[in-house]
Amino acid sequence: MRHDTRHNILKLNEVFARHLIDVQTAKHKPSEDEYSEGDRIILDDSNKAVTLTKEKAEELNAEDRKYFDSKRDLNPFDSDKKFKWIARATLISSKKDSDSYLHDLGESLEKLRLKLNSKDLITLGDWSTPWLSQDNDYKPVKESLDWLSKRIDVEFNGGFLLNETDLVQFIPRLFWLTRCNMSLPEFMMTFEKCKTIFSICKHGVLHLESYDQIELNDFLDFYQSLGFKQTDNCSDPVDFDKFEGREIKLSS
């Protein structure tokens, strides 16, 4: 298991870089007219709303744009090449208990890595929030944080390069971090020469976003051979928990 900076991770796959930056921009780039003269907002801890002047609205908009520009990722490739998005798919394992289900997700990605003859599974969040930005005593989350803390420091916001046992062990821990920390970004995954981006949502559903129809069809056939099924709903396919221990941590 290796880790690297956001910039270096993005340099590994141009489709992945373009997709992640486009998603990042759509989610986080402030609109030009987010604040306007006459808006009433709370500016401090007083819980008292104030009416914005034109100057104050412009100041707040400028601060938001500055923050986005300081945090966003830059495309490491020289071109502004665009890729045509083809389709998405959502898949669930056929396993019936939570441990087997999460292990199956990890095993499937490792088997796909081998099928593609790819060195690593690439993993990176769509925003620069540190991986260890939450303290949580809920058992599966704490175990995941402890596991990661042996490999990265508290400031690390880059990505991972995973294969073999590390990949299989990482995926259940990624799920628990995603499920129980709403302040973390969406973590995206792919392989070096792949034109499909994978992610696992808080419900444990495997999402595919593809820029190549032939590749997507091949992946869907592959997952069908492993017993995975397509689903139209993002809901818990097995009983993971009752969301006990889930925390909302407001941090950037």
QUISULHU-V476356 format. One record per residue. N is the residue number from 1. RES is the residue in one letter. OMEGA is omega in radians with two decimals (* if undefined). Layout:
N;RES;OMEGA / N;RES;OMEGA
This chain:
1;M;3.12 / 2;R;3.05 / 3;H;-3.08 / 4;D;-3.13 / 5;T;3.12 / 6;R;-3.12 / 7;H;-3.12 / 8;N;3.09 / 9;I;-3.12 / 10;L;-3.14 / 11;K;-3.05 / 12;L;-3.06 / 13;N;-3.04 / 14;E;3.11 / 15;V;3.11 / 16;F;-3.13 / 17;A;-3.11 / 18;R;-3.14 / 19;H;-3.10 / 20;L;-3.12 / 21;I;3.09 / 22;D;3.10 / 23;V;3.13 / 24;Q;3.13 / 25;T;-3.14 / 26;A;-3.09 / 27;K;-2.87 / 28;H;-3.11 / 29;K;-3.14 / 30;P;3.08 / 31;S;-3.07 / 32;E;-3.08 / 33;D;-3.10 / 34;E;3.08 / 35;Y;3.14 / 36;S;3.07 / 37;E;-3.14 / 38;G;3.07 / 39;D;3.06 / 40;R;-3.12 / 41;I;3.07 / 42;I;-3.05 / 43;L;-3.07 / 44;D;-3.09 / 45;D;-3.08 / 46;S;-3.07 / 47;N;3.12 / 48;K;-3.12 / 49;A;3.07 / 50;V;3.11 / 51;T;-3.07 / 52;L;2.94 / 53;T;3.10 / 54;K;-3.11 / 55;E;-3.13 / 56;K;3.11 / 57;A;3.11 / 58;E;3.12 / 59;E;-3.13 / 60;L;3.10 / 61;N;3.12 / 62;A;3.11 / 63;E;3.13 / 64;D;3.13 / 65;R;3.12 / 66;K;3.12 / 67;Y;3.13 / 68;F;-3.12 / 69;D;-3.13 / 70;S;-3.06 / 71;K;-3.02 / 72;R;3.07 / 73;D;3.07 / 74;L;3.14 / 75;N;-3.11 / 76;P;-3.14 / 77;F;-3.04 / 78;D;-3.05 / 79;S;3.01 / 80;D;-3.08 / 81;K;3.08 / 82;K;3.12 / 83;F;-3.10 / 84;K;3.07 / 85;W;-3.05 / 86;I;-3.04 / 87;A;3.05 / 88;R;3.06 / 89;A;3.10 / 90;T;-3.00 / 91;L;3.03 / 92;I;3.07 / 93;S;3.09 / 94;S;-3.12 / 95;K;-2.97 / 96;K;3.06 / 97;D;-2.94 / 98;S;-3.12 / 99;D;3.13 / 100;S;-3.14 / 101;Y;-3.10 / 102;L;3.08 / 103;H;-3.14 / 104;D;3.08 / 105;L;3.13 / 106;G;3.13 / 107;E;-3.11 / 108;S;3.13 / 109;L;3.07 / 110;E;3.10 / 111;K;3.10 / 112;L;3.08 / 113;R;3.13 / 114;L;3.12 / 115;K;-3.12 / 116;L;-3.08 / 117;N;-3.11 / 118;S;-3.11 / 119;K;-3.01 / 120;D;2.82 / 121;L;-3.12 / 122;I;-3.13 / 123;T;-3.14 / 124;L;3.07 / 125;G;-3.10 / 126;D;3.02 / 127;W;-2.95 / 128;S;3.06 / 129;T;3.11 / 130;P;-3.14 / 131;W;-3.04 / 132;L;-3.04 / 133;S;-3.12 / 134;Q;2.91 / 135;D;-3.10 / 136;N;-3.11 / 137;D;3.09 / 138;Y;-2.87 / 139;K;-3.09 / 140;P;3.11 / 141;V;3.13 / 142;K;3.12 / 143;E;3.13 / 144;S;3.11 / 145;L;3.11 / 146;D;3.13 / 147;W;3.14 / 148;L;-3.08 / 149;S;3.06 / 150;K;-3.04 / 151;R;-3.13 / 152;I;3.07 / 153;D;-3.00 / 154;V;-3.13 / 155;E;-3.00 / 156;F;3.12 / 157;N;-3.11 / 158;G;-3.07 / 159;G;-3.08 / 160;F;3.02 / 161;L;-2.91 / 162;L;3.02 / 163;N;3.07 / 164;E;-3.03 / 165;T;-3.14 / 166;D;3.13 / 167;L;-3.10 / 168;V;-3.13 / 169;Q;-3.09 / 170;F;-2.99 / 171;I;3.08 / 172;P;3.13 / 173;R;3.05 / 174;L;3.12 / 175;F;-3.08 / 176;W;3.06 / 177;L;-3.14 / 178;T;-3.07 / 179;R;-2.94 / 180;C;3.05 / 181;N;-3.08 / 182;M;-3.13 / 183;S;3.12 / 184;L;3.11 / 185;P;2.97 / 186;E;3.14 / 187;F;-3.10 / 188;M;-3.08 / 189;M;3.02 / 190;T;3.05 / 191;F;-2.95 / 192;E;-3.06 / 193;K;-3.05 / 194;C;3.09 / 195;K;3.10 / 196;T;-3.12 / 197;I;-3.11 / 198;F;2.96 / 199;S;3.10 / 200;I;-3.08 / 201;C;-3.09 / 202;K;3.10 / 203;H;3.14 / 204;G;3.11 / 205;V;3.13 / 206;L;-3.12 / 207;H;3.07 / 208;L;3.02 / 209;E;-2.97 / 210;S;3.07 / 211;Y;-3.13 / 212;D;-3.05 / 213;Q;-3.14 / 214;I;3.11 / 215;E;3.13 / 216;L;3.12 / 217;N;3.13 / 218;D;-3.14 / 219;F;3.13 / 220;L;3.06 / 221;D;3.13 / 222;F;-3.12 / 223;Y;3.06 / 224;Q;3.13 / 225;S;3.11 / 226;L;3.12 / 227;G;3.09 / 228;F;3.14 / 229;K;3.03 / 230;Q;3.14 / 231;T;3.10 / 232;D;-3.05 / 233;N;2.99 / 234;C;3.07 / 235;S;-3.07 / 236;D;3.12 / 237;P;3.05 / 238;V;-3.11 / 239;D;3.11 / 240;F;-3.11 / 241;D;3.09 / 242;K;-3.08 / 243;F;3.02 / 244;E;3.13 / 245;G;3.12 / 246;R;-3.09 / 247;E;2.98 / 248;I;3.14 / 249;K;-3.07 / 250;L;3.12 / 251;S;-3.13 / 252;S;*
